[in-house]
């Protein structure tokens, strides 16, 4: 059986632990999204820009 107490210090500690775990989880997700976004468009480019041919014509 689990012990049920109404000690505010224990509740505050639980809340702080839970918030820390959630922050860590969110940070890991953000780092993973950043890595995915950084490498998403690294393929070879189809064109070199707005090159209209030889210069001076």
N, C-alpha and C positions, 0 to 999 in steps of 0.2 A: 504494500500500500504506500501511497505517497503522502507526504506530510503537507497539510494545507495550513499556511499561516497568513496572517494579514499584516505581516511586518513590512512597513513602507520601505525600509532599506533593502530588503530582499526584492521587492517589486521593482524598485528603482534600478537595482543591479541587473535584474532580468531585462528590463527595458533598454538599458545601456548596452548590454550584450547583444540583444536583438538588433538594435540600431547599428552597432558596429558590424555585425554579420551582413546586414543589408547594404551598408556602405561598401564593404569589401566586394560583395557580389555585383553591385552597380559599377564599381570601378573596373572590375575584371571584364564585364560586358562592354563597357565603353572602350577599353583597350583593345578588345577583340574586334569591335566594330571599326575602330580607327585603322587597325592593321588591314582589315578587309577592304576598307575604302581606299587605303593608300595603294593597294596593289590591284585594284579592280580594273584600271584602264592602262595597264602596262603593255598592252599588245602593240604590234607594229601599226603605225599610222597609215591610213589610206592615201593621204595627200600631204604635201609639204606646206600648205597654206594657199594664199591667193596669188600664186605665181602665174602670170599671164604670158609668159614666153620671154624671149630675149629682150634685154633692156635697150632703150634708145630707138624704138620704132614707134 
